[in-house]
């Protein structure tokens, strides 16, 4: 089985880009910038409600198409996420519910602290139960 980077490198369009050094370098820089920005946005949004970790993994996926270090980091991440989900699947329902509620309470707390520090945006309708 070939790695993601090898599969992308083996594609006809990628081989054509790689044949021209300046284009190949620009492409790799572009992948690095786009992937790095996606990872940075994901890391910034981890404590906020939403798909923070999913965004980080998507950014690693983009980077892993060109960079070996990112591919190794993505494999490491996938391995540990699988271990976590396998461990969680073997736990009793009450513990899974407790972990879910704890996570939801943490996310809610981060949201409340964020709104308290930044204020409620003006675009939020008045009927939403938040303080102003």
Protein Blocks (a to p, Z undefined) as FASTA:
>chain_A
ZZfklmmmmpmklmmmmmpmklmmmmmmmmmmmmmmmmmmmmmmmmpgcjfllmmmmmmm
mmmmmpmklmmmmmmmmmmmmmmmmmmmmpcfklmmmmmmmmmmmmmmmmmmmmmmnopa
fklcfklccdZZ
